[in-house]
Amino acid sequence: MKLPRGKPVLENVKVQFVNFDNVVNLAKRAREGRINGYIQIIYPDSVDFLFLRNGEVINAGRYAGGESKLVSIKEVLDRAKKAEVGVVNIYDIPDEALSMIIGIFKEKPLFKDKPMKGVDLDKLFQKFQEIKFPGFIVLRKGVEVSFVSFEKGEPKMIYLAGRGGSSITREVLLTFLKKEGMDFFISAYPGTTKVEQATPAFVSLYIRFFNALIREFSDMVGAGLVRKTLVSALEGASSEHPLLSKFMPEDLELKEIPVVATPEEITKAFAAGIDRFVDGLFVVLGRRVENAVVKAMKDFRFALKNAGFFEHSKLKRYESI
């Protein structure tokens, strides 16, 4: 999969020689500013991507068997650290191009891989103009994938595979496609996706806080009641937040596992699960639950506030305690 490349930061380095912790830190403190772009890890059977915004890893994807999908950041990092065969590239690209690339891994296309030979381009672009199309189109030729962004129905920028970006008009794009693009396959995407994925550290915050609550309540009422209340709370909250079903406890402990979700989705899900858990034990303990919550929250309050937890949880009253 050959994407727009922009400025190369690292090229054609064998994966076994790459320290990925150092690479991620490098992205945060690059001499000319923090990197927007992607880390590409080419394996014999697939290509993995870590997407960077302002030096932070915000999402991850995998291209295999002709299909693109999002995978967890942790899964991509763990695989890369263990790999013995593969090639690593890092490219700095404009934020607009980054969002479109992540979009093909996450968004449902309006249409996908239509042969250009069968598309009435004049009619298609007229339709884009009528609806003030705000998304982007993808032009695929073999492994090469290029992108064109739109603004109010008009082409704005083109990012060709293996190159950087440049502005483009409707007339120039139509001329290019009619003359040189008949071997392309064209797709269109709405361009509305949220591109940021919760990092492993973000998920870990909620796991560690939840486990701290479990320990405090177990000391007060015993493991049996806590286990029953915990399972009931997670099952109940999972009906609205399905990702919680991945975190069912083992021996009264939630484990950190790879998960693909936005920070907001993670926060809302764990807020719902934690609220149900605390409410369930309030029936038994009454006001004594406050002691357990305050103790468990002691080391996490500031991080939870920054994560937006108190905006979605009934535990907001403990935000300043």
BELJO-V717163 format. One record per helix or strand. SS is the DSSP state (H for helix, E for strand). FROM is the first residue (numbers start at 1). TO is the last residue. If there is no record, write none. Layout:
SS|FROM|TO + SS|FROM|TO
//
This chain:
E|2|2 + E|7|14 + H|15|17 + H|20|28 + E|37|42 + E|47|53 + E|56|64 + E|67|70 + H|73|82 + E|87|92 + H|95|106 + E|111|115 + H|116|118 + H|121|130 + E|136|141 + E|144|151 + E|154|159 + E|165|167 + H|170|180 + E|185|189 + H|200|221 + H|223|238 + H|242|247 + H|263|297 + H|301|307 + H|309|311 + H|314|318
//
